[in-house]
């Protein structure tokens, strides 16, 4: 099986896997969600896979803000069922000042389903 191709989740975010070799993948991720720290960026993505299970991650930083995201899932019935975790180290406050976040406010997790579209 090859993971290479374009995958889209239920929100319209896309994972494009351009390289799939020896259990490693490379590609890009672009979120469709305007309220995401990653919105407006096409981010370099790397990951690993074993049979029908996969993990990929990406992140970004700058201006005192850092966010990283990891998706882990498995392929079932031609759909990539995943759970994800995002960790964000800081946010811009109302005044524009950077506020460091503690663990309870800096971690998000949820589940997404991707389908291959190309």
VEXDOTOR-243906 format. One line per field, with one value per residue: residue number from 1; residue in one letter; x, y, z of N, C-alpha, C in turn. Coordinates in steps of 0.2 Angstrom, whole numbers. Layout:
N
num (NUM; ...)
residu (A; ...)
n_px (X; ...)
n_py (Y; ...)
n_pz (Z; ...)
ca_px (X; ...)
ca_py (Y; ...)
ca_pz (Z; ...)
c_px (X; ...)
c_py (Y; ...)
c_pz (Z; ...)
END
This chain:
118
num (1; 2; 3; 4; 5; 6; 7; 8; 9; 10; 11; 12; 13; 14; 15; 16; 17; 18; 19; 20; 21; 22; 23; 24; 25; 26; 27; 28; 29; 30; 31; 32; 33; 34; 35; 36; 37; 38; 39; 40; 41; 42; 43; 44; 45; 46; 47; 48; 49; 50; 51; 52; 53; 54; 55; 56; 57; 58; 59; 60; 61; 62; 63; 64; 65; 66; 67; 68; 69; 70; 71; 72; 73; 74; 75; 76; 77; 78; 79; 80; 81; 82; 83; 84; 85; 86; 87; 88; 89; 90; 91; 92; 93; 94; 95; 96; 97; 98; 99; 100; 101; 102; 103; 104; 105; 106; 107; 108; 109; 110; 111; 112; 113; 114; 115; 116; 117; 118)
residu (X; X; X; X; X; X; X; X; X; X; X; X; X; X; X; X; X; X; X; X; X; X; X; X; X; X; X; X; X; X; X; X; X; X; X; X; X; X; X; X; X; X; X; X; X; X; X; X; X; X; X; X; X; X; X; X; X; X; X; X; X; X; X; X; X; X; X; X; X; X; X; X; X; X; X; X; X; X; X; X; X; X; X; X; X; X; X; X; X; X; X; X; X; X; X; X; X; X; X; X; X; X; X; X; X; X; X; X; X; X; X; X; X; X; X; X; X; X)
n_px (4; 2; 5; 5; -1; -16; -25; -40; -49; -64; -66; -61; -47; -31; -19; -5; 4; 20; 31; 34; 43; 51; 44; 43; 36; 34; 28; 15; 4; -11; -22; -40; -47; -51; -49; -38; -21; -12; -18; -18; -5; 5; 12; 27; 27; 31; 32; 29; 25; 17; 12; -5; -6; -2; 7; 9; 17; 18; 23; 25; 33; 37; 38; 37; 27; 23; 18; 13; 8; 2; -4; -11; -16; -26; -29; -45; -58; -55; -53; -44; -43; -41; -33; -29; -17; -13; -1; 2; 12; 11; 0; -6; -11; -26; -20; -10; 1; 12; 7; 12; 7; -1; -1; -15; -22; -15; -16; -24; -35; -43; -53; -51; -57; -49; -50; -44; -42; -35)
n_py (-6; 11; 27; 39; 54; 64; 69; 73; 80; 80; 94; 100; 102; 98; 85; 82; 69; 67; 59; 42; 30; 16; 15; 29; 45; 60; 77; 89; 99; 108; 118; 120; 127; 142; 147; 141; 140; 136; 141; 147; 143; 133; 118; 109; 92; 77; 59; 43; 26; 10; -4; -3; 8; 25; 39; 57; 73; 91; 108; 125; 141; 157; 174; 172; 163; 146; 131; 114; 99; 83; 69; 53; 37; 25; 16; 12; 4; 12; 25; 36; 36; 46; 52; 68; 79; 95; 105; 121; 134; 147; 162; 177; 190; 201; 213; 211; 207; 193; 179; 166; 150; 138; 120; 115; 124; 123; 112; 103; 91; 79; 71; 66; 62; 57; 56; 49; 60; 61)
n_pz (0; -4; 4; -3; -10; -10; 4; 12; 26; 36; 38; 27; 28; 21; 19; 10; 4; -2; -2; 1; 9; 14; 27; 30; 29; 19; 17; 16; 26; 27; 35; 35; 44; 51; 64; 69; 75; 65; 53; 36; 33; 24; 29; 32; 33; 42; 45; 51; 46; 49; 42; 42; 50; 55; 58; 59; 59; 62; 64; 70; 73; 80; 84; 98; 99; 99; 91; 90; 81; 81; 72; 74; 67; 59; 44; 38; 29; 18; 23; 33; 49; 63; 78; 85; 93; 99; 104; 112; 115; 119; 118; 110; 119; 124; 123; 114; 119; 122; 130; 141; 141; 152; 155; 156; 148; 136; 128; 115; 109; 98; 85; 68; 52; 37; 19; 4; -9; -21)
ca_px (0; 6; 1; 6; -8; -19; -30; -44; -53; -71; -67; -58; -40; -28; -13; -2; 10; 23; 36; 32; 48; 54; 41; 43; 32; 35; 23; 13; -2; -14; -29; -45; -50; -48; -47; -32; -14; -9; -22; -14; 1; 6; 17; 30; 25; 35; 29; 30; 19; 18; 6; -11; -6; 2; 8; 13; 17; 20; 23; 28; 35; 39; 35; 36; 22; 25; 13; 15; 3; 3; -10; -10; -22; -26; -34; -51; -63; -52; -53; -39; -46; -35; -34; -23; -15; -10; 2; 4; 16; 9; -5; -6; -17; -30; -16; -5; 7; 13; 6; 14; 1; 1; -4; -22; -24; -11; -16; -31; -36; -49; -52; -53; -57; -47; -52; -40; -45; -30)
ca_py (0; 18; 33; 45; 56; 70; 67; 78; 78; 82; 101; 103; 102; 93; 82; 79; 65; 67; 54; 36; 26; 13; 17; 36; 49; 67; 80; 96; 100; 114; 117; 124; 130; 149; 148; 137; 143; 135; 143; 152; 141; 126; 116; 103; 86; 71; 54; 36; 21; 3; -8; 1; 13; 30; 45; 62; 79; 97; 113; 131; 145; 164; 179; 170; 158; 140; 126; 108; 95; 76; 65; 46; 34; 19; 15; 7; 5; 17; 31; 37; 38; 48; 57; 72; 83; 101; 109; 128; 137; 154; 166; 184; 192; 206; 219; 209; 204; 186; 176; 159; 145; 132; 114; 115; 128; 123; 106; 101; 84; 78; 66; 68; 57; 59; 52; 51; 63; 61)
ca_pz (0; -4; 7; -7; -12; -6; 9; 15; 32; 36; 38; 21; 28; 17; 20; 4; 5; -8; -2; 5; 7; 20; 33; 32; 24; 19; 13; 18; 29; 27; 38; 32; 50; 52; 71; 70; 75; 58; 47; 32; 32; 22; 34; 31; 38; 42; 49; 50; 46; 50; 39; 40; 55; 52; 62; 55; 63; 59; 69; 68; 79; 78; 88; 104; 99; 96; 91; 86; 81; 79; 70; 74; 65; 55; 38; 39; 24; 14; 27; 38; 56; 67; 84; 85; 99; 97; 110; 110; 121; 121; 114; 110; 124; 121; 121; 109; 123; 122; 137; 141; 143; 156; 152; 155; 142; 130; 124; 113; 106; 95; 80; 62; 47; 31; 13; -1; -15; -27)
c_px (4; 1; 1; 0; -10; -25; -34; -48; -60; -72; -64; -50; -37; -21; -11; 4; 14; 29; 34; 38; 51; 51; 41; 39; 35; 30; 21; 6; -5; -21; -34; -49; -47; -46; -41; -26; -11; -12; -17; -7; 1; 13; 20; 29; 29; 31; 32; 24; 21; 12; 0; -11; -1; 2; 12; 12; 20; 20; 25; 29; 37; 35; 34; 30; 24; 19; 15; 9; 5; -3; -7; -17; -21; -31; -39; -56; -61; -53; -48; -42; -41; -38; -28; -23; -11; -7; 4; 7; 14; 3; -4; -13; -21; -25; -10; 1; 6; 12; 8; 8; 4; -3; -11; -25; -21; -12; -23; -30; -42; -48; -54; -53; -55; -49; -47; -44; -41; -24)
c_py (6; 23; 39; 47; 62; 67; 73; 76; 81; 90; 104; 104; 97; 91; 79; 76; 64; 61; 48; 31; 23; 15; 24; 40; 56; 71; 87; 95; 107; 114; 122; 128; 137; 151; 144; 141; 142; 137; 148; 149; 134; 123; 110; 98; 80; 66; 47; 32; 14; -1; -3; 7; 18; 36; 51; 69; 85; 102; 120; 136; 152; 169; 177; 164; 152; 135; 120; 103; 88; 72; 57; 42; 28; 19; 10; 9; 11; 24; 31; 40; 40; 52; 61; 76; 89; 104; 116; 131; 144; 157; 173; 186; 198; 212; 218; 207; 197; 184; 169; 155; 140; 126; 113; 119; 128; 117; 105; 94; 83; 72; 68; 62; 60; 54; 54; 54; 63; 58)
c_pz (0; 0; 3; -10; -8; -2; 12; 21; 31; 36; 32; 22; 24; 19; 13; 6; -1; -8; 3; 4; 14; 27; 35; 27; 25; 15; 16; 21; 28; 30; 35; 38; 52; 59; 73; 70; 68; 52; 43; 30; 29; 25; 32; 36; 37; 46; 48; 49; 46; 47; 38; 46; 53; 58; 58; 60; 59; 65; 66; 74; 76; 82; 95; 105; 96; 96; 87; 86; 78; 78; 71; 72; 62; 49; 39; 33; 20; 17; 32; 44; 60; 73; 83; 92; 96; 104; 108; 116; 124; 117; 115; 114; 120; 119; 116; 112; 123; 130; 136; 144; 148; 153; 151; 150; 136; 126; 122; 110; 103; 90; 74; 57; 40; 25; 8; -7; -21; -25)
END
